[in-house]
Amino acid sequence: MQQPNNPLHGKTLEAILNALVAHYGWPELAERIRINCFISDPSIKSSLKFLRKTPWARKKVEDLYESTPSLFTEIQ
């Protein structure tokens, strides 16, 4: 199924999160998105587990990714 209006189509949450962590680092990511999995002992694995269960938090991560032009065009 094609999703021409979905700019994140084909990108995994893990790839998005890895790109954000590489670009911002955990401390700045925690400042931008105030969720505990980014603040207290952050890891990709624990963050993915939380984000997959929490739609509002996932949306914030996806929105930050889309609003960071250098990242958004990098993975496309």
PDB file of N, H, CA, C and O in Angstrom:
ATOM      1  N   MET A   1       0.844  -1.182   0.000  1.00  0.00           N
ATOM      2  CA  MET A   1       0.000   0.000   0.000  1.00  0.00           C
ATOM      3  C   MET A   1       0.890   1.246   0.000  1.00  0.00           C
ATOM      4  O   MET A   1       1.788   1.372   0.832  1.00  0.00           O
ATOM      5  N   GLN A   2       0.643   2.139  -0.911  1.00  0.00           N
ATOM      6  H   GLN A   2      -0.086   2.036  -1.587  1.00  0.00           H
ATOM      7  CA  GLN A   2       1.379   3.400  -0.996  1.00  0.00           C
ATOM      8  C   GLN A   2       0.758   4.432  -0.068  1.00  0.00           C
ATOM      9  O   GLN A   2      -0.460   4.488   0.097  1.00  0.00           O
ATOM     10  N   GLN A   3       1.604   5.238   0.527  1.00  0.00           N
ATOM     11  H   GLN A   3       2.594   5.192   0.393  1.00  0.00           H
ATOM     12  CA  GLN A   3       1.149   6.318   1.400  1.00  0.00           C
ATOM     13  C   GLN A   3       1.867   7.604   0.995  1.00  0.00           C
ATOM     14  O   GLN A   3       2.761   8.066   1.704  1.00  0.00           O
ATOM     15  N   PRO A   4       1.479   8.182  -0.141  1.00  0.00           N
ATOM     16  CA  PRO A   4       2.207   9.356  -0.628  1.00  0.00           C
ATOM     17  C   PRO A   4       2.126  10.570   0.290  1.00  0.00           C
ATOM     18  O   PRO A   4       2.996  11.439   0.229  1.00  0.00           O
ATOM     19  N   ASN A   5       1.108  10.649   1.135  1.00  0.00           N
ATOM     20  H   ASN A   5       0.402   9.943   1.185  1.00  0.00           H
ATOM     21  CA  ASN A   5       0.965  11.801   2.022  1.00  0.00           C
ATOM     22  C   ASN A   5       1.605  11.580   3.387  1.00  0.00           C
ATOM     23  O   ASN A   5       1.549  12.461   4.244  1.00  0.00           O
ATOM     24  N   ASN A   6       2.208  10.424   3.599  1.00  0.00           N
ATOM     25  H   ASN A   6       2.254   9.708   2.902  1.00  0.00           H
ATOM     26  CA  ASN A   6       2.847  10.127   4.872  1.00  0.00           C
ATOM     27  C   ASN A   6       4.363  10.233   4.698  1.00  0.00           C
ATOM     28  O   ASN A   6       4.982   9.324   4.144  1.00  0.00           O
ATOM     29  N   PRO A   7       4.967  11.328   5.163  1.00  0.00           N
ATOM     30  CA  PRO A   7       6.404  11.524   4.950  1.00  0.00           C
ATOM     31  C   PRO A   7       7.271  10.522   5.712  1.00  0.00           C
ATOM     32  O   PRO A   7       8.450  10.370   5.391  1.00  0.00           O
ATOM     33  N   LEU A   8       6.720   9.842   6.701  1.00  0.00           N
ATOM     34  H   LEU A   8       5.762   9.966   6.962  1.00  0.00           H
ATOM     35  CA  LEU A   8       7.495   8.874   7.472  1.00  0.00           C
ATOM     36  C   LEU A   8       7.333   7.445   6.961  1.00  0.00           C
ATOM     37  O   LEU A   8       7.906   6.512   7.524  1.00  0.00           O
ATOM     38  N   HIS A   9       6.560   7.275   5.905  1.00  0.00           N
ATOM     39  H   HIS A   9       6.095   8.033   5.448  1.00  0.00           H
ATOM     40  CA  HIS A   9       6.325   5.937   5.364  1.00  0.00           C
ATOM     41  C   HIS A   9       7.657   5.285   4.987  1.00  0.00           C
ATOM     42  O   HIS A   9       8.477   5.882   4.290  1.00  0.00           O
ATOM     43  N   GLY A  10       7.856   4.072   5.449  1.00  0.00           N
ATOM     44  H   GLY A  10       7.189   3.587   6.015  1.00  0.00           H
ATOM     45  CA  GLY A  10       9.074   3.344   5.139  1.00  0.00           C
ATOM     46  C   GLY A  10      10.196   3.551   6.140  1.00  0.00           C
ATOM     47  O   GLY A  10      11.239   2.906   6.034  1.00  0.00           O
ATOM     48  N   LYS A  11      10.010   4.424   7.098  1.00  0.00           N
ATOM     49  H   LYS A  11       9.162   4.948   7.184  1.00  0.00           H
ATOM     50  CA  LYS A  11      11.026   4.671   8.120  1.00  0.00           C
ATOM     51  C   LYS A  11      10.598   3.989   9.417  1.00  0.00           C
ATOM     52  O   LYS A  11       9.461   4.141   9.862  1.00  0.00           O
ATOM     53  N   THR A  12      11.493   3.261   9.998  1.00  0.00           N
ATOM     54  H   THR A  12      12.417   3.138   9.636  1.00  0.00           H
ATOM     55  CA  THR A  12      11.159   2.591  11.255  1.00  0.00           C
ATOM     56  C   THR A  12      11.321   3.562  12.417  1.00  0.00           C
ATOM     57  O   THR A  12      12.078   4.529  12.342  1.00  0.00           O
ATOM     58  N   LEU A  13      10.600   3.282  13.479  1.00  0.00           N
ATOM     59  H   LEU A  13       9.984   2.496  13.540  1.00  0.00           H
ATOM     60  CA  LEU A  13      10.732   4.088  14.693  1.00  0.00           C
ATOM     61  C   LEU A  13      12.160   4.012  15.210  1.00  0.00           C
ATOM     62  O   LEU A  13      12.693   5.005  15.707  1.00  0.00           O
ATOM     63  N   GLU A  14      12.779   2.856  15.099  1.00  0.00           N
ATOM     64  H   GLU A  14      12.347   2.050  14.695  1.00  0.00           H
ATOM     65  CA  GLU A  14      14.152   2.698  15.555  1.00  0.00           C
ATOM     66  C   GLU A  14      15.107   3.588  14.758  1.00  0.00           C
ATOM     67  O   GLU A  14      15.995   4.212  15.338  1.00  0.00           O
ATOM     68  N   ALA A  15      14.935   3.651  13.445  1.00  0.00           N
ATOM     69  H   ALA A  15      14.213   3.144  12.974  1.00  0.00           H
ATOM     70  CA  ALA A  15      15.798   4.509  12.616  1.00  0.00           C
ATOM     71  C   ALA A  15      15.600   5.978  12.965  1.00  0.00           C
ATOM     72  O   ALA A  15      16.560   6.747  13.023  1.00  0.00           O
ATOM     73  N   ILE A  16      14.353   6.359  13.195  1.00  0.00           N
ATOM     74  H   ILE A  16      13.573   5.735  13.147  1.00  0.00           H
ATOM     75  CA  ILE A  16      14.050   7.745  13.566  1.00  0.00           C
ATOM     76  C   ILE A  16      14.692   8.088  14.905  1.00  0.00           C
ATOM     77  O   ILE A  16      15.328   9.133  15.046  1.00  0.00           O
ATOM     78  N   LEU A  17      14.525   7.206  15.885  1.00  0.00           N
ATOM     79  H   LEU A  17      14.008   6.357  15.771  1.00  0.00           H
ATOM     80  CA  LEU A  17      15.083   7.450  17.216  1.00  0.00           C
ATOM     81  C   LEU A  17      16.609   7.488  17.173  1.00  0.00           C
ATOM     82  O   LEU A  17      17.224   8.357  17.791  1.00  0.00           O
ATOM     83  N   ASN A  18      17.218   6.561  16.455  1.00  0.00           N
ATOM     84  H   ASN A  18      16.718   5.855  15.953  1.00  0.00           H
ATOM     85  CA  ASN A  18      18.683   6.562  16.336  1.00  0.00           C
ATOM     86  C   ASN A  18      19.189   7.857  15.709  1.00  0.00           C
ATOM     87  O   ASN A  18      20.202   8.406  16.143  1.00  0.00           O
ATOM     88  N   ALA A  19      18.491   8.340  14.697  1.00  0.00           N
ATOM     89  H   ALA A  19      17.669   7.894  14.344  1.00  0.00           H
ATOM     90  CA  ALA A  19      18.895   9.591  14.053  1.00  0.00           C
ATOM     91  C   ALA A  19      18.777  10.771  15.013  1.00  0.00           C
ATOM     92  O   ALA A  19      19.653  11.635  15.051  1.00  0.00           O
ATOM     93  N   LEU A  20      17.693  10.806  15.789  1.00  0.00           N
ATOM     94  H   LEU A  20      16.982  10.104  15.758  1.00  0.00           H
ATOM     95  CA  LEU A  20      17.511  11.895  16.758  1.00  0.00           C
ATOM     96  C   LEU A  20      18.582  11.856  17.849  1.00  0.00           C
ATOM     97  O   LEU A  20      19.121  12.895  18.230  1.00  0.00           O
ATOM     98  N   VAL A  21      18.885  10.669  18.348  1.00  0.00           N
ATOM     99  H   VAL A  21      18.447   9.825  18.039  1.00  0.00           H
ATOM    100  CA  VAL A  21      19.904  10.543  19.396  1.00  0.00           C
ATOM    101  C   VAL A  21      21.274  10.931  18.849  1.00  0.00           C
ATOM    102  O   VAL A  21      22.052  11.595  19.535  1.00  0.00           O
ATOM    103  N   ALA A  22      21.570  10.524  17.631  1.00  0.00           N
ATOM    104  H   ALA A  22      20.938   9.985  17.074  1.00  0.00           H
ATOM    105  CA  ALA A  22      22.861  10.881  17.032  1.00  0.00           C
ATOM    106  C   ALA A  22      22.966  12.388  16.822  1.00  0.00           C
ATOM    107  O   ALA A  22      24.037  12.971  16.995  1.00  0.00           O
ATOM    108  N   HIS A  23      21.865  13.009  16.454  1.00  0.00           N
ATOM    109  H   HIS A  23      20.996  12.536  16.314  1.00  0.00           H
ATOM    110  CA  HIS A  23      21.868  14.447  16.173  1.00  0.00           C
ATOM    111  C   HIS A  23      21.856  15.288  17.448  1.00  0.00           C
ATOM    112  O   HIS A  23      22.647  16.220  17.588  1.00  0.00           O
ATOM    113  N   TYR A  24      20.961  14.960  18.374  1.00  0.00           N
ATOM    114  H   TYR A  24      20.318  14.202  18.261  1.00  0.00           H
ATOM    115  CA  TYR A  24      20.787  15.781  19.578  1.00  0.00           C
ATOM    116  C   TYR A  24      21.513  15.248  20.804  1.00  0.00           C
ATOM    117  O   TYR A  24      21.945  16.036  21.646  1.00  0.00           O
ATOM    118  N   GLY A  25      21.658  13.942  20.927  1.00  0.00           N
ATOM    119  H   GLY A  25      21.307  13.303  20.244  1.00  0.00           H
ATOM    120  CA  GLY A  25      22.154  13.337  22.158  1.00  0.00           C
ATOM    121  C   GLY A  25      21.008  13.205  23.149  1.00  0.00           C
ATOM    122  O   GLY A  25      20.014  13.925  23.049  1.00  0.00           O
ATOM    123  N   TRP A  26      21.137  12.291  24.102  1.00  0.00           N
ATOM    124  H   TRP A  26      21.943  11.706  24.183  1.00  0.00           H
ATOM    125  CA  TRP A  26      20.053  12.060  25.062  1.00  0.00           C
ATOM    126  C   TRP A  26      19.701  13.293  25.884  1.00  0.00           C
ATOM    127  O   TRP A  26      18.515  13.565  26.070  1.00  0.00           O
ATOM    128  N   PRO A  27      20.690  14.065  26.394  1.00  0.00           N
ATOM    129  CA  PRO A  27      20.327  15.222  27.230  1.00  0.00           C
ATOM    130  C   PRO A  27      19.459  16.245  26.500  1.00  0.00           C
ATOM    131  O   PRO A  27      18.455  16.709  27.041  1.00  0.00           O
ATOM    132  N   GLU A  28      19.843  16.598  25.274  1.00  0.00           N
ATOM    133  H   GLU A  28      20.658  16.222  24.834  1.00  0.00           H
ATOM    134  CA  GLU A  28      19.046  17.586  24.547  1.00  0.00           C
ATOM    135  C   GLU A  28      17.713  17.001  24.097  1.00  0.00           C
ATOM    136  O   GLU A  28      16.703  17.703  24.074  1.00  0.00           O
ATOM    137  N   LEU A  29      17.705  15.729  23.742  1.00  0.00           N
ATOM    138  H   LEU A  29      18.526  15.158  23.761  1.00  0.00           H
ATOM    139  CA  LEU A  29      16.451  15.075  23.368  1.00  0.00           C
ATOM    140  C   LEU A  29      15.481  15.097  24.550  1.00  0.00           C
ATOM    141  O   LEU A  29      14.283  15.318  24.369  1.00  0.00           O
ATOM    142  N   ALA A  30      15.993  14.869  25.751  1.00  0.00           N
ATOM    143  H   ALA A  30      16.966  14.689  25.898  1.00  0.00           H
ATOM    144  CA  ALA A  30      15.167  14.916  26.962  1.00  0.00           C
ATOM    145  C   ALA A  30      14.649  16.329  27.232  1.00  0.00           C
ATOM    146  O   ALA A  30      13.552  16.497  27.765  1.00  0.00           O
ATOM    147  N   GLU A  31      15.430  17.339  26.869  1.00  0.00           N
ATOM    148  H   GLU A  31      16.321  17.203  26.436  1.00  0.00           H
ATOM    149  CA  GLU A  31      14.973  18.727  27.022  1.00  0.00           C
ATOM    150  C   GLU A  31      13.840  19.033  26.046  1.00  0.00           C
ATOM    151  O   GLU A  31      12.878  19.716  26.397  1.00  0.00           O
ATOM    152  N   ARG A  32      13.958  18.531  24.836  1.00  0.00           N
ATOM    153  H   ARG A  32      14.739  17.976  24.551  1.00  0.00           H
ATOM    154  CA  ARG A  32      12.966  18.817  23.804  1.00  0.00           C
ATOM    155  C   ARG A  32      11.685  18.018  23.985  1.00  0.00           C
ATOM    156  O   ARG A  32      10.591  18.514  23.714  1.00  0.00           O
ATOM    157  N   ILE A  33      11.826  16.770  24.447  1.00  0.00           N
ATOM    158  H   ILE A  33      12.714  16.367  24.667  1.00  0.00           H
ATOM    159  CA  ILE A  33      10.659  15.908  24.677  1.00  0.00           C
ATOM    160  C   ILE A  33      10.780  15.368  26.102  1.00  0.00           C
ATOM    161  O   ILE A  33      11.589  14.480  26.373  1.00  0.00           O
ATOM    162  N   ARG A  34       9.981  15.903  26.994  1.00  0.00           N
ATOM    163  H   ARG A  34       9.324  16.624  26.774  1.00  0.00           H
ATOM    164  CA  ARG A  34      10.090  15.577  28.417  1.00  0.00           C
ATOM    165  C   ARG A  34       9.369  14.270  28.744  1.00  0.00           C
ATOM    166  O   ARG A  34       8.239  14.272  29.233  1.00  0.00           O
ATOM    167  N   ILE A  35      10.042  13.160  28.466  1.00  0.00           N
ATOM    168  H   ILE A  35      10.960  13.159  28.070  1.00  0.00           H
ATOM    169  CA  ILE A  35       9.509  11.859  28.877  1.00  0.00           C
ATOM    170  C   ILE A  35      10.622  11.103  29.596  1.00  0.00           C
ATOM    171  O   ILE A  35      11.796  11.215  29.245  1.00  0.00           O
ATOM    172  N   ASN A  36      10.235  10.341  30.598  1.00  0.00           N
ATOM    173  H   ASN A  36       9.281  10.250  30.883  1.00  0.00           H
ATOM    174  CA  ASN A  36      11.217   9.702  31.473  1.00  0.00           C
ATOM    175  C   ASN A  36      12.175   8.764  30.759  1.00  0.00           C
ATOM    176  O   ASN A  36      13.331   8.646  31.165  1.00  0.00           O
ATOM    177  N   CYS A  37      11.727   8.096  29.708  1.00  0.00           N
ATOM    178  H   CYS A  37      10.788   8.191  29.378  1.00  0.00           H
ATOM    179  CA  CYS A  37      12.633   7.159  29.039  1.00  0.00           C
ATOM    180  C   CYS A  37      13.806   7.878  28.368  1.00  0.00           C
ATOM    181  O   CYS A  37      14.793   7.234  28.013  1.00  0.00           O
ATOM    182  N   PHE A  38      13.716   9.198  28.186  1.00  0.00           N
ATOM    183  H   PHE A  38      12.914   9.721  28.474  1.00  0.00           H
ATOM    184  CA  PHE A  38      14.832   9.976  27.655  1.00  0.00           C
ATOM    185  C   PHE A  38      15.651  10.615  28.774  1.00  0.00           C
ATOM    186  O   PHE A  38      16.781  11.047  28.547  1.00  0.00           O
ATOM    187  N   ILE A  39      15.091  10.674  29.968  1.00  0.00           N
ATOM    188  H   ILE A  39      14.173  10.323  30.152  1.00  0.00           H
ATOM    189  CA  ILE A  39      15.726  11.382  31.084  1.00  0.00           C
ATOM    190  C   ILE A  39      16.480  10.426  32.003  1.00  0.00           C
ATOM    191  O   ILE A  39      17.645  10.660  32.327  1.00  0.00           O
ATOM    192  N   SER A  40      15.823   9.361  32.418  1.00  0.00           N
ATOM    193  H   SER A  40      14.877   9.171  32.155  1.00  0.00           H
ATOM    194  CA  SER A  40      16.366   8.451  33.417  1.00  0.00           C
ATOM    195  C   SER A  40      16.941   7.196  32.758  1.00  0.00           C
ATOM    196  O   SER A  40      16.196   6.348  32.265  1.00  0.00           O
ATOM    197  N   ASP A  41      18.264   7.086  32.753  1.00  0.00           N
ATOM    198  H   ASP A  41      18.869   7.775  33.153  1.00  0.00           H
ATOM    199  CA  ASP A  41      18.967   5.930  32.188  1.00  0.00           C
ATOM    200  C   ASP A  41      18.462   5.581  30.786  1.00  0.00           C
ATOM    201  O   ASP A  41      17.971   4.473  30.569  1.00  0.00           O
ATOM    202  N   PRO A  42      18.576   6.509  29.837  1.00  0.00           N
ATOM    203  CA  PRO A  42      18.006   6.291  28.507  1.00  0.00           C
ATOM    204  C   PRO A  42      18.750   5.233  27.695  1.00  0.00           C
ATOM    205  O   PRO A  42      19.971   5.098  27.777  1.00  0.00           O
ATOM    206  N   SER A  43      17.979   4.493  26.916  1.00  0.00           N
ATOM    207  H   SER A  43      16.987   4.603  26.849  1.00  0.00           H
ATOM    208  CA  SER A  43      18.546   3.546  25.958  1.00  0.00           C
ATOM    209  C   SER A  43      17.572   3.427  24.795  1.00  0.00           C
ATOM    210  O   SER A  43      16.384   3.720  24.931  1.00  0.00           O
ATOM    211  N   ILE A  44      18.084   2.999  23.668  1.00  0.00           N
ATOM    212  H   ILE A  44      19.049   2.761  23.558  1.00  0.00           H
ATOM    213  CA  ILE A  44      17.232   2.818  22.496  1.00  0.00           C
ATOM    214  C   ILE A  44      16.167   1.766  22.806  1.00  0.00           C
ATOM    215  O   ILE A  44      14.986   1.972  22.525  1.00  0.00           O
ATOM    216  N   LYS A  45      16.582   0.646  23.382  1.00  0.00           N
ATOM    217  H   LYS A  45      17.541   0.478  23.611  1.00  0.00           H
ATOM    218  CA  LYS A  45      15.657  -0.458  23.647  1.00  0.00           C
ATOM    219  C   LYS A  45      14.504  -0.041  24.554  1.00  0.00           C
ATOM    220  O   LYS A  45      13.345  -0.304  24.234  1.00  0.00           O
ATOM    221  N   SER A  46      14.804   0.605  25.680  1.00  0.00           N
ATOM    222  H   SER A  46      15.746   0.818  25.939  1.00  0.00           H
ATOM    223  CA  SER A  46      13.736   0.992  26.602  1.00  0.00           C
ATOM    224  C   SER A  46      12.853   2.087  26.003  1.00  0.00           C
ATOM    225  O   SER A  46      11.642   2.112  26.225  1.00  0.00           O
ATOM    226  N   SER A  47      13.469   2.984  25.246  1.00  0.00           N
ATOM    227  H   SER A  47      14.452   2.964  25.066  1.00  0.00           H
ATOM    228  CA  SER A  47      12.693   4.058  24.618  1.00  0.00           C
ATOM    229  C   SER A  47      11.746   3.506  23.559  1.00  0.00           C
ATOM    230  O   SER A  47      10.593   3.928  23.476  1.00  0.00           O
ATOM    231  N   LEU A  48      12.225   2.565  22.753  1.00  0.00           N
ATOM    232  H   LEU A  48      13.162   2.221  22.821  1.00  0.00           H
ATOM    233  CA  LEU A  48      11.367   1.961  21.735  1.00  0.00           C
ATOM    234  C   LEU A  48      10.183   1.240  22.374  1.00  0.00           C
ATOM    235  O   LEU A  48       9.053   1.330  21.893  1.00  0.00           O
ATOM    236  N   LYS A  49      10.457   0.529  23.455  1.00  0.00           N
ATOM    237  H   LYS A  49      11.374   0.456  23.846  1.00  0.00           H
ATOM    238  CA  LYS A  49       9.375  -0.181  24.151  1.00  0.00           C
ATOM    239  C   LYS A  49       8.301   0.794  24.624  1.00  0.00           C
ATOM    240  O   LYS A  49       7.110   0.533  24.453  1.00  0.00           O
ATOM    241  N   PHE A  50       8.709   1.908  25.214  1.00  0.00           N
ATOM    242  H   PHE A  50       9.677   2.119  25.353  1.00  0.00           H
ATOM    243  CA  PHE A  50       7.762   2.912  25.686  1.00  0.00           C
ATOM    244  C   PHE A  50       7.031   3.577  24.522  1.00  0.00           C
ATOM    245  O   PHE A  50       5.807   3.712  24.547  1.00  0.00           O
ATOM    246  N   LEU A  51       7.778   3.990  23.509  1.00  0.00           N
ATOM    247  H   LEU A  51       8.772   3.880  23.489  1.00  0.00           H
ATOM    248  CA  LEU A  51       7.185   4.717  22.390  1.00  0.00           C
ATOM    249  C   LEU A  51       6.186   3.867  21.610  1.00  0.00           C
ATOM    250  O   LEU A  51       5.191   4.386  21.105  1.00  0.00           O
ATOM    251  N   ARG A  52       6.441   2.582  21.512  1.00  0.00           N
ATOM    252  H   ARG A  52       7.249   2.160  21.922  1.00  0.00           H
ATOM    253  CA  ARG A  52       5.518   1.701  20.792  1.00  0.00           C
ATOM    254  C   ARG A  52       4.197   1.522  21.532  1.00  0.00           C
ATOM    255  O   ARG A  52       3.174   1.209  20.922  1.00  0.00           O
ATOM    256  N   LYS A  53       4.221   1.721  22.838  1.00  0.00           N
ATOM    257  H   LYS A  53       5.051   1.976  23.334  1.00  0.00           H
ATOM    258  CA  LYS A  53       3.004   1.570  23.655  1.00  0.00           C
ATOM    259  C   LYS A  53       2.305   2.897  23.925  1.00  0.00           C
ATOM    260  O   LYS A  53       1.199   2.910  24.464  1.00  0.00           O
ATOM    261  N   THR A  54       2.932   4.016  23.559  1.00  0.00           N
ATOM    262  H   THR A  54       3.831   4.006  23.121  1.00  0.00           H
ATOM    263  CA  THR A  54       2.433   5.328  23.946  1.00  0.00           C
ATOM    264  C   THR A  54       2.315   6.238  22.726  1.00  0.00           C
ATOM    265  O   THR A  54       3.277   6.912  22.358  1.00  0.00           O
ATOM    266  N   PRO A  55       1.135   6.260  22.097  1.00  0.00           N
ATOM    267  CA  PRO A  55       0.961   7.022  20.859  1.00  0.00           C
ATOM    268  C   PRO A  55       1.308   8.509  20.957  1.00  0.00           C
ATOM    269  O   PRO A  55       1.897   9.060  20.028  1.00  0.00           O
ATOM    270  N   TRP A  56       0.954   9.171  22.066  1.00  0.00           N
ATOM    271  H   TRP A  56       0.475   8.724  22.821  1.00  0.00           H
ATOM    272  CA  TRP A  56       1.237  10.601  22.164  1.00  0.00           C
ATOM    273  C   TRP A  56       2.740  10.867  22.192  1.00  0.00           C
ATOM    274  O   TRP A  56       3.202  11.855  21.623  1.00  0.00           O
ATOM    275  N   ALA A  57       3.503   9.999  22.846  1.00  0.00           N
ATOM    276  H   ALA A  57       3.127   9.196  23.309  1.00  0.00           H
ATOM    277  CA  ALA A  57       4.959  10.176  22.915  1.00  0.00           C
ATOM    278  C   ALA A  57       5.598   9.886  21.552  1.00  0.00           C
ATOM    279  O   ALA A  57       6.510  10.590  21.120  1.00  0.00           O
ATOM    280  N   ARG A  58       5.108   8.846  20.891  1.00  0.00           N
ATOM    281  H   ARG A  58       4.367   8.274  21.242  1.00  0.00           H
ATOM    282  CA  ARG A  58       5.617   8.521  19.556  1.00  0.00           C
ATOM    283  C   ARG A  58       5.381   9.692  18.599  1.00  0.00           C
ATOM    284  O   ARG A  58       6.244  10.029  17.788  1.00  0.00           O
ATOM    285  N   LYS A  59       4.205  10.303  18.706  1.00  0.00           N
ATOM    286  H   LYS A  59       3.504  10.029  19.364  1.00  0.00           H
ATOM    287  CA  LYS A  59       3.869  11.445  17.850  1.00  0.00           C
ATOM    288  C   LYS A  59       4.852  12.593  18.079  1.00  0.00           C
ATOM    289  O   LYS A  59       5.276  13.246  17.125  1.00  0.00           O
ATOM    290  N   LYS A  60       5.216  12.839  19.336  1.00  0.00           N
ATOM    291  H   LYS A  60       4.872  12.308  20.110  1.00  0.00           H
ATOM    292  CA  LYS A  60       6.176  13.911  19.635  1.00  0.00           C
ATOM    293  C   LYS A  60       7.544  13.616  19.009  1.00  0.00           C
ATOM    294  O   LYS A  60       8.203  14.516  18.489  1.00  0.00           O
ATOM    295  N   VAL A  61       7.956  12.360  19.065  1.00  0.00           N
ATOM    296  H   VAL A  61       7.420  11.629  19.488  1.00  0.00           H
ATOM    297  CA  VAL A  61       9.238  11.968  18.473  1.00  0.00           C
ATOM    298  C   VAL A  61       9.183  12.138  16.953  1.00  0.00           C
ATOM    299  O   VAL A  61      10.107  12.688  16.353  1.00  0.00           O
ATOM    300  N   GLU A  62       8.109  11.668  16.339  1.00  0.00           N
ATOM    301  H   GLU A  62       7.358  11.221  16.827  1.00  0.00           H
ATOM    302  CA  GLU A  62       7.959  11.799  14.890  1.00  0.00           C
ATOM    303  C   GLU A  62       7.897  13.271  14.469  1.00  0.00           C
ATOM    304  O   GLU A  62       8.479  13.656  13.454  1.00  0.00           O
ATOM    305  N   ASP A  63       7.194  14.086  15.249  1.00  0.00           N
ATOM    306  H   ASP A  63       6.721  13.774  16.073  1.00  0.00           H
ATOM    307  CA  ASP A  63       7.097  15.517  14.938  1.00  0.00           C
ATOM    308  C   ASP A  63       8.462  16.200  15.033  1.00  0.00           C
ATOM    309  O   ASP A  63       8.800  17.029  14.189  1.00  0.00           O
ATOM    310  N   LEU A  64       9.242  15.857  16.051  1.00  0.00           N
ATOM    311  H   LEU A  64       8.967  15.183  16.737  1.00  0.00           H
ATOM    312  CA  LEU A  64      10.577  16.430  16.188  1.00  0.00           C
ATOM    313  C   LEU A  64      11.443  16.010  15.006  1.00  0.00           C
ATOM    314  O   LEU A  64      12.176  16.828  14.448  1.00  0.00           O
ATOM    315  N   TYR A  65      11.363  14.757  14.629  1.00  0.00           N
ATOM    316  H   TYR A  65      10.768  14.092  15.082  1.00  0.00           H
ATOM    317  CA  TYR A  65      12.128  14.263  13.485  1.00  0.00           C
ATOM    318  C   TYR A  65      11.763  15.032  12.213  1.00  0.00           C
ATOM    319  O   TYR A  65      12.643  15.454  11.462  1.00  0.00           O
ATOM    320  N   GLU A  66      10.474  15.207  11.979  1.00  0.00           N
ATOM    321  H   GLU A  66       9.759  14.863  12.589  1.00  0.00           H
ATOM    322  CA  GLU A  66      10.020  15.919  10.785  1.00  0.00           C
ATOM    323  C   GLU A  66      10.409  17.399  10.808  1.00  0.00           C
ATOM    324  O   GLU A  66      10.605  18.009   9.757  1.00  0.00           O
ATOM    325  N   SER A  67      10.520  17.972  12.008  1.00  0.00           N
ATOM    326  H   SER A  67      10.361  17.476  12.862  1.00  0.00           H
ATOM    327  CA  SER A  67      10.853  19.396  12.113  1.00  0.00           C
ATOM    328  C   SER A  67      12.362  19.654  12.137  1.00  0.00           C
ATOM    329  O   SER A  67      12.792  20.799  12.278  1.00  0.00           O
ATOM    330  N   THR A  68      13.161  18.601  12.001  1.00  0.00           N
ATOM    331  H   THR A  68      12.811  17.672  11.887  1.00  0.00           H
ATOM    332  CA  THR A  68      14.608  18.728  11.951  1.00  0.00           C
ATOM    333  C   THR A  68      15.038  18.453  10.512  1.00  0.00           C
ATOM    334  O   THR A  68      15.300  17.304  10.157  1.00  0.00           O
ATOM    335  N   PRO A  69      15.112  19.494   9.680  1.00  0.00           N
ATOM    336  CA  PRO A  69      15.331  19.300   8.247  1.00  0.00           C
ATOM    337  C   PRO A  69      16.575  18.478   7.906  1.00  0.00           C
ATOM    338  O   PRO A  69      16.533  17.670   6.978  1.00  0.00           O
ATOM    339  N   SER A  70      17.661  18.663   8.621  1.00  0.00           N
ATOM    340  H   SER A  70      17.694  19.320   9.374  1.00  0.00           H
ATOM    341  CA  SER A  70      18.875  17.924   8.288  1.00  0.00           C
ATOM    342  C   SER A  70      18.692  16.423   8.482  1.00  0.00           C
ATOM    343  O   SER A  70      19.322  15.633   7.778  1.00  0.00           O
ATOM    344  N   LEU A  71      17.852  16.017   9.414  1.00  0.00           N
ATOM    345  H   LEU A  71      17.340  16.659   9.985  1.00  0.00           H
ATOM    346  CA  LEU A  71      17.584  14.593   9.634  1.00  0.00           C
ATOM    347  C   LEU A  71      16.538  14.076   8.664  1.00  0.00           C
ATOM    348  O   LEU A  71      16.674  12.994   8.094  1.00  0.00           O
ATOM    349  N   PHE A  72      15.510  14.857   8.491  1.00  0.00           N
ATOM    350  H   PHE A  72      15.400  15.737   8.954  1.00  0.00           H
ATOM    351  CA  PHE A  72      14.377  14.416   7.680  1.00  0.00           C
ATOM    352  C   PHE A  72      14.802  14.124   6.251  1.00  0.00           C
ATOM    353  O   PHE A  72      14.318  13.161   5.656  1.00  0.00           O
ATOM    354  N   THR A  73      15.677  14.915   5.693  1.00  0.00           N
ATOM    355  H   THR A  73      16.070  15.698   6.177  1.00  0.00           H
ATOM    356  CA  THR A  73      16.121  14.685   4.320  1.00  0.00           C
ATOM    357  C   THR A  73      17.222  13.643   4.251  1.00  0.00           C
ATOM    358  O   THR A  73      17.434  13.043   3.197  1.00  0.00           O
ATOM    359  N   GLU A  74      17.933  13.411   5.359  1.00  0.00           N
ATOM    360  H   GLU A  74      17.761  13.898   6.216  1.00  0.00           H
ATOM    361  CA  GLU A  74      19.044  12.480   5.410  1.00  0.00           C
ATOM    362  C   GLU A  74      18.608  11.038   5.163  1.00  0.00           C
ATOM    363  O   GLU A  74      19.280  10.315   4.428  1.00  0.00           O
ATOM    364  N   ILE A  75      17.500  10.605   5.761  1.00  0.00           N
ATOM    365  H   ILE A  75      16.954  11.193   6.358  1.00  0.00           H
ATOM    366  CA  ILE A  75      17.084   9.209   5.694  1.00  0.00           C
ATOM    367  C   ILE A  75      16.167   8.950   4.506  1.00  0.00           C
ATOM    368  O   ILE A  75      15.955   7.790   4.154  1.00  0.00           O
ATOM    369  N   GLN A  76      15.623   9.966   3.884  1.00  0.00           N
ATOM    370  H   GLN A  76      15.795  10.908   4.170  1.00  0.00           H
ATOM    371  CA  GLN A  76      14.673   9.761   2.783  1.00  0.00           C
ATOM    372  C   GLN A  76      15.286   9.049   1.619  1.00  0.00           C
ATOM    373  O   GLN A  76      14.611   8.805   0.619  1.00  0.00           O
TER     374      GLN A  76
END
